[in-house]
């Protein structure tokens, strides 16, 4: 059983920063993608950033230059450094893992990020 545990959400002022973390436990293949999605009120869940174990990184256009995704702990922990936060970044952020060997995806429970003055 694979579990994803997130931390680091909260309240930030516009222009501020937050750092999200997500730790994966359980049996995971070495070939996987980890990253972050977000869902704002009344909207669909959309990808924010993805990081593969082969080093490929992709960001949605609205966060490029402001957010940075990284991985460590043998690829089992993924971070999202969020700078220059905007009110439109307000959403529930979900950690995501796609196991490319077993063709299965996993989700964290979500962490709330609120950007407001």
Secondary structure, DSSP 8 states (H G I E B T S, - for coil): --EEEEE--EEE-TT--EEEEEEEES---SSEEEEEEEE-TTS--EEEEEEETTS-EEE-GGGTTTEEEEEETTTTEEEEEE-S--GGG-EEEEEEEEETTTTEEEE---EEEEE--
